Amino acid sequence: MNRNRYLTRGFWGMLLCCCLLTGSPAWAQKIRVKTGIEVLKESNFKLLQGKRVGLITNPTGVDNNLRSTIDILHEASGVQLVALYGPEHGVRGDVHAGDMVNDYRDPHTRVPVYSLYGTTRKPTREMLEGVDLLVYDIQDIGCRSYTYISTLFLAMQAAAENDIELVVLDRPNPLGGIKVEGNLVEEGFFSFVSQLRIPYLYGLTCGELAEMINGEEMIPTPCNLTVVKMKKWRRKMHFGDTGLPWVPTSPHIPFAHSAFFYPISGILGELGYLSIGVGYTLPFEMFAAEWINAEQFAMALNAKRLPGITFRPIHLKPYYAVGQGKNLQGVQVHLTDFNKARLSEVQFHVMEVAAQLYPEHKVFDHAPENRYDMFDKVCGSDQIRRVFSQNHRFADIEAYWSKDETSFRRQSKKYHLYH
């Protein structure tokens, strides 16, 4: 669901240039983890030698010194980079969120670029012509509705159908490898924002998820998959523990901690009912509206004593999106204990308290019905909305939201590549 609506062309390049112009990055001595691209470099690109390579990537595909995987493979001896494939936001990150993209040539390498967020989202036979091996190198945020794992899933299908090897250069799950939340996607609700039958937070790296896609026969025919594992990553690590530099995965995930907040408010954000900070300086970190009293709202939410969460009153005027130019009141969410917090449940508690304090503004009495479809797709089921809307109480859906977590933990454990 990285469908952030407001992307200025050149955002990614400007950000990277600012970092690179400072010379050797300050974090270089603190890096504890080697990502897949670093491990591949150490092997002198052994897996890719003599191969015609197609690369699926975006601005997050960088080494530990922020050098693009595109440029690394383009210059690697014995490797022939013949095609690039871009997910939502594009290969170089210069595409407005949600916009379809035409094919073109990368201006830096002159390698042809094919869009996987245009007329097709799965590489076609024509796109793969002359490619021996596909490489996937994209930083994910560990949430089912973020569309990059859907691109991975469809690329694995295409690789299997066209008898092409697929190599995943693994990267950390910024939420770590432990937190699992939410129900599995149900029949009738699979979409590009819920492509896989996994929980909303799934606790796997993209490499582990690829192994699970193959192993659980989520695609008709398993692809010829190799995962280039990271070195020194551990499941208990959050992104800050890795020492790695963060490249924004999309315009409204500008910092590593933004990935913590995306599941806190992203589902509710689909309804356009409250501002969730997109359009202000706190994307996904807040809830606000004209009809809320900030102090009253914060007091009621804090009275719930949600583990690991504190709410602070906030007054703001968004620059764009929901509530643009209006004086809003609400709460900023503060994570006081990430490990204890049930991230995805926060928004349902917010919806409940809003209905209690401001009954004339109950979410499903006032949110536009044309937004219900996307809400249901992101939830992976319409049962969350249908049951919650009867009384606007989280307790009514709590068991349903968490019902698949234990079985998924057990099922996914066999695909763990790290301790």
C-alpha positions as CSV (number, residue, x, y, z in Angstrom):
1,M,0.0,0.0,0.0
2,N,2.8,2.3,-0.7
3,R,0.4,4.5,-2.6
4,N,1.5,7.8,-1.3
5,R,0.0,10.4,-3.6
6,Y,2.5,13.2,-3.6
7,L,6.0,12.6,-5.0
8,T,8.2,15.4,-6.3
9,R,10.4,14.3,-9.2
10,G,14.0,13.8,-8.2
11,F,13.1,13.3,-4.5
12,W,15.2,10.1,-4.2
13,G,18.1,11.4,-6.2
14,M,18.3,14.6,-4.1
15,L,18.3,12.6,-0.9
16,L,21.0,10.3,-2.0
17,C,23.1,13.1,-3.4
18,C,22.9,15.0,-0.1
19,C,24.3,11.9,1.6
20,L,27.0,11.2,-0.9
21,L,28.3,14.8,-1.0
22,T,29.3,14.6,2.6
23,G,31.9,12.0,1.7
24,S,32.3,8.8,3.7
25,P,29.0,8.3,5.6
26,A,29.1,8.7,9.4
27,W,27.4,5.4,10.0
28,A,30.0,3.4,8.0
29,Q,31.9,2.4,11.1
30,K,28.8,1.3,12.9
31,I,27.3,-1.0,10.3
32,R,26.7,-4.5,11.8
33,V,24.9,-6.2,9.0
34,K,25.9,-7.1,5.4
35,T,23.0,-7.1,3.1
36,G,22.7,-9.4,0.1
37,I,24.3,-7.1,-2.3
38,E,27.4,-6.8,0.0
39,V,27.6,-10.6,0.2
40,L,27.3,-10.8,-3.6
41,K,30.1,-8.3,-4.1
42,E,32.3,-10.3,-1.7
43,S,31.8,-13.4,-3.9
44,N,32.9,-11.4,-7.0
45,F,29.4,-11.9,-8.3
46,K,29.9,-15.6,-8.7
47,L,26.1,-16.4,-9.1
48,L,25.9,-13.9,-12.0
49,Q,29.1,-14.7,-13.9
50,G,28.5,-15.1,-17.6
51,K,24.8,-14.4,-17.2
52,R,22.5,-11.9,-18.9
53,V,20.9,-10.3,-15.9
54,G,17.6,-8.5,-15.4
55,L,17.4,-6.4,-12.1
56,I,14.2,-5.6,-10.2
57,T,15.0,-2.7,-8.0
58,N,14.4,0.9,-6.9
59,P,16.3,3.5,-5.0
60,T,16.5,1.3,-1.9
61,G,18.7,-1.2,-3.8
62,V,22.0,0.2,-2.5
63,D,25.1,-1.2,-0.9
64,N,26.3,-0.2,2.6
65,N,27.8,3.0,1.1
66,L,24.6,4.0,-0.7
67,R,25.9,3.0,-4.1
68,S,23.1,1.8,-6.4
69,T,22.9,-1.9,-7.2
70,I,22.1,-0.8,-10.8
71,D,25.4,0.8,-11.1
72,I,27.2,-2.0,-9.3
73,L,25.9,-4.7,-11.6
74,H,26.3,-2.5,-14.7
75,E,30.1,-2.2,-13.9
76,A,30.7,-5.7,-12.5
77,S,33.2,-7.7,-14.5
78,G,31.7,-10.8,-16.1
79,V,28.1,-9.6,-15.5
80,Q,25.9,-8.4,-18.4
81,L,23.1,-6.2,-17.1
82,V,20.5,-6.2,-19.9
83,A,17.3,-5.1,-18.3
84,L,15.8,-3.2,-15.4
85,Y,12.4,-3.6,-13.9
86,G,10.7,-1.0,-11.8
87,P,8.0,-1.5,-9.1
88,E,5.6,1.2,-7.9
89,H,7.5,4.6,-7.8
90,G,9.9,3.4,-10.5
91,V,13.5,2.2,-10.8
92,R,15.0,5.6,-9.9
93,G,12.1,6.6,-7.6
94,D,10.9,9.5,-9.8
95,V,7.4,8.3,-10.4
96,H,4.3,9.8,-8.7
97,A,2.7,7.2,-6.4
98,G,0.0,5.2,-8.1
99,D,0.9,6.5,-11.6
100,M,1.3,4.0,-14.4
101,V,4.7,4.1,-16.1
102,N,5.8,3.5,-19.7
103,D,9.0,1.6,-20.7
104,Y,12.1,3.7,-21.4
105,R,15.9,3.6,-21.1
106,D,17.7,4.4,-17.9
107,P,19.6,7.6,-18.6
108,H,22.6,6.6,-16.5
109,T,23.3,3.1,-18.0
110,R,21.2,3.2,-21.2
111,V,19.8,-0.2,-20.1
112,P,16.1,-0.7,-21.0
113,V,13.7,-0.2,-18.1
114,Y,10.4,-2.1,-18.0
115,S,7.6,-1.0,-15.7
116,L,6.0,-3.5,-13.3
117,Y,3.5,-0.9,-12.3
118,G,2.1,-0.1,-15.8
119,T,-0.1,-2.1,-18.1
120,T,1.3,-5.2,-16.5
121,R,2.6,-6.0,-13.1
122,K,4.1,-9.3,-13.9
123,P,7.1,-9.5,-16.3
124,T,5.9,-10.6,-19.7
125,R,7.8,-13.1,-22.0
126,E,8.8,-10.1,-24.2
127,M,10.2,-8.2,-21.2
128,L,12.2,-11.3,-20.2
129,E,13.6,-12.0,-23.7
130,G,17.4,-12.4,-23.6
131,V,17.4,-12.6,-19.8
132,D,19.1,-15.6,-18.2
133,L,18.6,-14.6,-14.5
134,L,16.5,-12.1,-12.5
135,V,17.8,-10.4,-9.5
136,Y,15.5,-8.8,-6.9
137,D,16.9,-6.1,-4.6
138,I,14.4,-3.9,-2.8
139,Q,14.1,-2.9,0.8
140,D,10.7,-3.8,2.2
141,I,8.9,-2.7,5.4
142,G,7.4,-6.0,6.6
143,C,3.7,-5.1,6.0
144,R,1.5,-7.1,3.6
145,S,-0.2,-4.1,2.0
146,Y,3.1,-2.6,0.9
147,T,3.3,-3.5,-2.8
148,Y,6.9,-4.5,-3.3
149,I,6.3,-8.1,-2.0
150,S,3.5,-8.3,-4.6
151,T,6.0,-7.5,-7.3
152,L,8.3,-10.2,-5.9
153,F,5.5,-12.7,-5.9
154,L,4.6,-12.0,-9.6
155,A,8.3,-12.0,-10.6
156,M,8.7,-15.4,-9.1
157,Q,5.7,-16.6,-11.2
158,A,7.2,-15.1,-14.4
159,A,10.6,-16.7,-13.6
160,A,9.0,-20.1,-13.2
161,E,6.9,-19.8,-16.4
162,N,9.9,-18.7,-18.5
163,D,12.5,-21.0,-16.9
164,I,14.6,-18.2,-15.6
165,E,16.6,-18.3,-12.4
166,L,15.7,-15.7,-9.7
167,V,18.1,-14.4,-7.1
168,V,16.9,-12.4,-4.1
169,L,19.5,-10.2,-2.5
170,D,18.2,-10.3,1.1
171,R,17.6,-7.2,3.3
172,P,16.4,-6.7,6.9
173,N,12.7,-6.6,7.8
174,P,12.8,-3.2,9.6
175,L,10.2,-4.5,12.1
176,G,12.4,-7.5,12.9
177,G,11.7,-11.1,12.5
178,I,9.4,-11.7,15.4
179,K,6.3,-9.5,15.2
180,V,3.3,-11.2,13.5
181,E,-0.1,-9.5,13.5
182,G,-3.4,-9.9,11.6
183,N,-5.5,-12.4,9.9
184,L,-4.6,-14.2,6.6
185,V,-6.0,-12.9,3.3
186,E,-9.2,-14.7,2.4
187,E,-10.7,-15.7,-1.0
188,G,-12.2,-12.8,-2.8
189,F,-9.8,-10.3,-1.2
190,F,-6.5,-11.0,-2.9
191,S,-5.2,-7.9,-4.7
192,F,-2.0,-6.1,-5.3
193,V,-2.2,-4.8,-1.7
194,S,-2.9,-8.2,-0.3
195,Q,-1.3,-10.6,-2.9
196,L,-0.2,-13.3,-0.5
197,R,-2.0,-15.5,2.1
198,I,0.0,-14.1,5.0
199,P,-0.8,-11.9,8.1
200,Y,-0.7,-8.1,7.9
201,L,2.7,-8.2,9.7
202,Y,4.5,-11.4,8.7
203,G,7.9,-11.3,10.5
204,L,10.0,-12.5,7.5
205,T,12.7,-11.0,5.3
206,C,12.0,-10.8,1.6
207,G,14.3,-13.8,1.1
208,E,12.5,-15.8,3.7
209,L,9.2,-14.8,2.2
210,A,10.4,-15.9,-1.3
211,E,11.3,-19.3,0.2
212,M,7.9,-19.6,1.7
213,I,6.2,-18.7,-1.6
214,N,8.0,-21.5,-3.2
215,G,7.7,-24.0,-0.3
216,E,4.0,-23.5,0.3
217,E,3.1,-23.6,-3.4
218,M,1.7,-20.1,-3.5
219,I,2.7,-20.1,-7.1
220,P,1.6,-22.9,-9.5
221,T,5.2,-24.0,-10.2
222,P,8.1,-23.2,-7.9
223,C,10.8,-21.0,-9.5
224,N,14.5,-21.7,-9.5
225,L,15.3,-19.5,-6.4
226,T,18.5,-18.5,-4.7
227,V,18.5,-16.2,-1.7
228,V,21.8,-14.4,-1.0
229,K,21.6,-14.3,2.8
230,M,22.7,-11.4,4.9
231,K,25.5,-11.7,7.3
232,K,25.0,-10.9,11.1
233,W,21.3,-10.1,10.9
234,R,19.2,-11.5,13.8
235,R,15.5,-11.8,14.1
236,K,15.3,-9.6,17.2
237,M,16.9,-6.7,15.3
238,H,15.0,-3.6,14.3
239,F,16.4,-1.6,11.5
240,G,18.2,0.8,13.9
241,D,20.1,-2.2,15.3
242,T,21.7,-3.0,11.9
243,G,23.7,0.3,11.6
244,L,22.6,0.4,7.9
245,P,21.7,3.7,6.3
246,W,18.0,4.1,5.5
247,V,16.8,5.1,2.0
248,P,13.2,6.1,2.0
249,T,11.2,3.2,0.6
250,S,8.5,5.6,-0.6
251,P,7.9,9.3,-0.1
252,H,5.9,8.8,3.1
253,I,8.3,6.3,4.6
254,P,11.2,8.8,4.9
255,F,12.8,7.2,8.0
256,A,13.4,3.7,9.3
257,H,11.0,4.4,12.2
258,S,8.3,5.3,9.7
259,A,8.0,1.6,9.0
260,F,6.9,1.1,12.6
261,F,4.0,3.6,12.2
262,Y,2.8,2.5,8.8
263,P,0.8,-0.5,10.2
264,I,-0.5,1.7,13.1
265,S,-2.6,3.9,10.8
266,G,-2.4,2.7,7.2
267,I,-5.6,0.6,7.2
268,L,-7.7,3.5,8.6
269,G,-6.0,5.8,6.2
270,E,-7.7,4.1,3.3
271,L,-11.0,5.6,4.4
272,G,-10.0,9.2,4.2
273,Y,-11.9,9.7,7.5
274,L,-9.1,11.1,9.6
275,S,-5.7,12.7,8.8
276,I,-3.0,10.1,9.6
277,G,-0.2,12.6,9.1
278,V,0.2,12.1,5.4
279,G,0.3,15.7,4.2
280,Y,1.9,16.8,7.4
281,T,5.4,16.2,8.9
282,L,4.3,13.0,10.8
283,P,3.3,10.5,8.1
284,F,1.3,7.5,9.7
285,E,2.2,8.8,13.2
286,M,-1.1,10.6,14.2
287,F,-4.9,10.8,14.0
288,A,-6.7,14.1,13.7
289,A,-9.9,15.8,12.5
290,E,-11.7,19.1,12.8
291,W,-14.3,17.6,15.2
292,I,-11.8,16.1,17.7
293,N,-10.8,17.7,21.0
294,A,-7.1,16.9,21.3
295,E,-6.9,16.7,25.1
296,Q,-10.1,14.8,25.5
297,F,-9.1,12.3,22.7
298,A,-5.6,11.7,24.2
299,M,-7.0,11.2,27.7
300,A,-9.6,8.6,26.5
301,L,-7.0,6.7,24.4
302,N,-4.4,6.7,27.2
303,A,-7.1,5.4,29.6
304,K,-7.0,2.2,27.5
305,R,-3.4,1.6,28.6
306,L,-2.4,0.0,25.4
307,P,0.9,-1.8,25.9
308,G,3.9,0.1,24.5
309,I,1.8,3.1,23.3
310,T,1.3,6.6,24.6
311,F,-0.9,9.3,22.9
312,R,0.0,13.0,23.0
313,P,-2.5,15.8,22.1
314,I,-1.6,17.6,18.9
315,H,-2.9,20.6,17.0
316,L,-1.9,21.0,13.3
317,K,-2.8,22.3,9.8
318,P,-2.0,19.7,7.1
319,Y,-0.2,21.0,4.0
320,Y,-2.0,18.6,1.7
321,A,-4.2,15.5,1.6
322,V,-6.9,14.9,4.3
323,G,-7.6,18.2,6.1
324,Q,-5.5,20.3,3.9
325,G,-5.3,23.9,5.2
326,K,-7.7,23.2,8.1
327,N,-7.1,23.5,11.8
328,L,-7.2,19.9,13.1
329,Q,-6.8,18.4,16.5
330,G,-6.0,14.8,17.5
331,V,-3.2,12.7,18.9
332,Q,0.4,11.8,18.0
333,V,1.2,8.2,18.6
334,H,4.4,7.5,20.6
335,L,5.9,4.1,20.7
336,T,7.3,3.5,24.2
337,D,7.9,-0.2,23.9
338,F,8.0,-1.6,20.3
339,N,8.1,-5.2,21.4
340,K,5.0,-5.0,23.6
341,A,2.9,-2.8,21.2
342,R,0.3,-4.4,19.0
343,L,0.9,-2.0,16.1
344,S,-2.0,-2.8,13.7
345,E,-4.6,-2.7,16.5
346,V,-4.0,0.9,17.4
347,Q,-6.1,2.3,14.6
348,F,-9.1,0.1,15.7
349,H,-8.8,1.5,19.2
350,V,-8.8,5.0,17.7
351,M,-11.9,4.3,15.7
352,E,-13.6,2.9,18.8
353,V,-12.8,6.0,21.0
354,A,-13.8,8.4,18.2
355,A,-17.2,6.7,18.0
356,Q,-17.6,6.8,21.8
357,L,-16.7,10.5,22.2
358,Y,-18.1,11.8,18.9
359,P,-21.0,9.4,18.1
360,E,-22.1,11.6,15.2
361,H,-18.8,10.8,13.6
362,K,-18.7,7.0,13.8
363,V,-16.3,5.9,11.1
364,F,-18.5,3.6,9.1
365,D,-21.5,6.0,9.4
366,H,-19.5,8.7,7.6
367,A,-16.6,7.3,5.6
368,P,-17.3,7.2,1.9
369,E,-18.6,3.8,0.9
370,N,-16.5,3.9,-2.3
371,R,-13.5,3.5,0.1
372,Y,-14.8,0.4,1.7
373,D,-13.4,-1.9,-1.0
374,M,-9.8,-0.8,-0.5
375,F,-10.2,-1.0,3.3
376,D,-11.4,-4.6,2.9
377,K,-8.6,-5.5,0.6
378,V,-6.0,-4.2,2.9
379,C,-7.6,-6.1,5.8
380,G,-7.7,-9.2,3.7
381,S,-11.4,-9.7,4.6
382,D,-14.7,-7.8,4.8
383,Q,-15.4,-9.3,8.2
384,I,-13.3,-6.7,10.1
385,R,-15.4,-3.9,8.7
386,R,-18.8,-5.7,8.8
387,V,-18.4,-6.8,12.5
388,F,-16.7,-3.7,13.7
389,S,-19.4,-1.4,12.2
390,Q,-22.1,-3.0,14.2
391,N,-21.0,-1.6,17.6
392,H,-17.7,0.2,16.7
393,R,-15.8,-1.9,19.4
394,F,-12.4,-3.4,18.9
395,A,-13.3,-6.3,21.2
396,D,-15.8,-7.5,18.6
397,I,-13.0,-8.1,16.0
398,E,-10.0,-8.8,18.2
399,A,-10.2,-12.6,18.1
400,Y,-10.8,-12.5,14.3
401,W,-7.9,-10.2,13.7
402,S,-5.4,-12.4,15.6
403,K,-6.9,-15.9,14.8
404,D,-4.2,-16.9,12.3
405,E,-1.1,-15.7,14.0
406,T,-0.1,-18.8,16.0
407,S,-0.5,-21.1,13.0
408,F,1.4,-18.8,10.7
409,R,4.3,-18.5,13.1
410,R,4.5,-22.3,13.2
411,Q,4.2,-22.6,9.4
412,S,6.7,-19.9,8.5
413,K,9.4,-21.0,11.0
414,K,10.7,-23.6,8.7
415,Y,11.6,-20.9,6.2
416,H,13.7,-18.9,8.7
417,L,17.2,-18.2,7.4
418,Y,18.3,-16.4,10.5
419,H,18.1,-17.0,14.3
